[in-house]
Amino acid sequence: MTHPAMTTLRVAAVDLGATSGRVMAARVGPGHLSLKEVHRFPNGGVPVGGSLFWDVLGIHREVLAGVAEVARTGELHGIGIDSWAVDYGLLDRDGELLGNPYSHRDPRTRDVPELVAKTVSVQEQYAVNGLQQLPFTTVFQLVAARGTAALESAHTLLLLPDLLGYWLTGEVGAERTNASTTGLLDVGTGEWSSELASRLQLPWSILPPLRDAGSVIGPLRAGVAADLGLSPDVPVVAVGSHDTASAVVAVPADADTSFGYISSGTWSLVGLELDAPVLTEEAREADFTNEGGVDGTVRFLKNVMGLWVLSECLRAWRDRGTPATDLASLLADASTAAPLRTVVDINHPSLLGPGSATDPMPERVVRLARDAGEPLPQTPGEITRCILDSLALAYRRHLRAAVRLAGRDLEVVHVVGGGSHNHLLCQLTADALGVPVLAGPGEAAALGNALVQARALGADLPDLAAMRALVRETHDVRRHDPRPGLDWDAADRRVGQERPG
């Protein structure tokens, strides 16, 4: 179903995060791009029997509730879903779900990359998938599942946005931007690598047909449409279903400016938008990843721990009843703390899993500082400053490496996502990199989701440049110019070996 190019379209942008999910009513038209949140719900891993799972049926219920609210409050032309990457559900031959999907933070994959490398070297893996070695990548999750009843019974694997889309439409498939994060997509051909799957003794036949962002998955199932109060011809659109792919669509970059981006949230995705992957040995050794973007672009980036560490500290302090540990108070205290006094490796594996009563996140940060011989942060404000300084340092390190490896210049950095509202972190990032940082929009993933939907439904948005021009026209950004004075080179050497770039 398409609409005239000048029509203002109203779509439901479902944006799922690992800690919360939102359903937004978006309007897209000539000179107009707006979002209104109509439904928000908490999300998170559910521990059961020593493992960590997603309550995907609960997520589906909340998605339906949100879409129904969008439909109740106005005409609805389309639905699109984006979420975090790598996690999946398995269907049996009847199309029924085989158990709750694992969370990527489950510890079952901790030693799997080393096991896989004994069969397929890291060099061979990178030549095919171009991905950073991260233990929770889908391919490593599947290797961890070899021999299990669920994998042996599986007929189809669906990444989470595709699983939710399947329940809405009955159509099976895998959107390419998200498929590119699995480790099983050939980054050169854009197709599944059955050879890699076979070498790892994985049932490659469970990998579904691929589809591009911007394609229509299908109309709603009749029963779903009736329950939502919608016409059954309302389409579900495959957007950039990896939330970072959607977020990069909404980076308000000028086509004539060489830019880097940071999609800042629970994770930080730090990198460049390229026309082709960088598969050199130097890029592999630097652990850079080449993920698919909308319209055939490549997201050459590094996964950085992001604001997850601060969120987990906030949770621990809240549970203890520590006073003045709301985010605004912590940022105010952090802004007056001594700069670069304590820096740590913010990507250290000890920070990956959720904090617990016996091993809370604030104590992990302090322990890292102690092990590195750094001054120990004593207060929540000092711990917060340590996290933010360390994040800015990681952004500096990886963006400088990215531009060197890709042979690019860096004139400006765009920060989008929830972290764009963290003005202290954005300013520290500008200081660390020595280039301006443009912060916003905060709802980039939902905006990119809506823009791709609108184009699929007939809006006059022929390319990424047109989409980004509409974002610039309708959304303000906050500029942070770099300030001199701090020795970021010395701080980098304190975290680890001095890195070129």
CORRANOR-V395911 format. One line per field, one symbol per residue. ss: DSSP state (H for helix, E for strand, L for the rest). phi: phi as a letter, one per 40 degrees, with the letter a starting at -180 (. if undefined). A space follows every 50 residues. Layout:
ss: ???
phi: ???
//
This chain:
ss: LLLLLLLLEEEEEEEELLLEEEEEEEEEELLEEEEEEEEEEELLLEEELL EEELLHHHHHHHHHHHHHHHHHLLLLLEEEEEELLLLEEEELLLLLELLL LELLLLHHHLLHHHHHHLLLLHHHHHHHHLLLLLLLLHHHHHHHLLLLHH HHHLLEEEEHHHHHHHHHHLLLLEEHHHHLLLLLEELLLLEELHHHHHHL LLLHHHELLEELLLLEEEELLHHHHHHHLLLLLLEEELLLLEHHHHHHHL LLLLLLLLEEEEEELLLEEEEEEELLLLLLHHHHHLLLEEEELHHHLEEE EEEELLLHHHHHHHHHHHHHLLLLLLHHHHHHHHHHLLLLLLLLLLLLHH HLLLLLLLLLHHHHHHHHHHHLLLLLLLLHHHHHHHHHHHHHHHHHHHHH HHHHHHLLLLLEEEEELHHHHLHHHHHHHHHHHLLEEEELLLLHHHHHHH HHHHHHLLLLLLLHHHHHHHHHHHLLLEEELLLLLLLHHHHHHHHLLLLL L
phi: .bbddccccbbcbcbbbcbabbbbcbbbadgbaabbcbabacaicbcafg bbbccccccddccccccccccccicbbabbbbaccgcabbbcccgcccgc cccccccccdbcdcccccbbccccdcccbgbdcbccdddccccccdgccc ccccbabbcdccccccccbgcbibccccdcccgbcccccgbccccccccc fbccccccdcacdhccciccddccdcccgbcccccbbcccccdcccccdc ccccccbcbbbbcbadbbbbabbbcacbbcccccccgcbbbcbcggcbcc abcbdgcdcccccdccccccgccfbccccccccccbcccfcbbbccccdc cccccbccaccdcccccdccccgcdccbbdcccccdccdcccccddcccc ccccccgbcbbabcbbgdcccccccccccccccgbcbbbhccccccccdc ccdcccchccbcaccccccccccbbcbbcbccbchccccccccccaccbc h
//
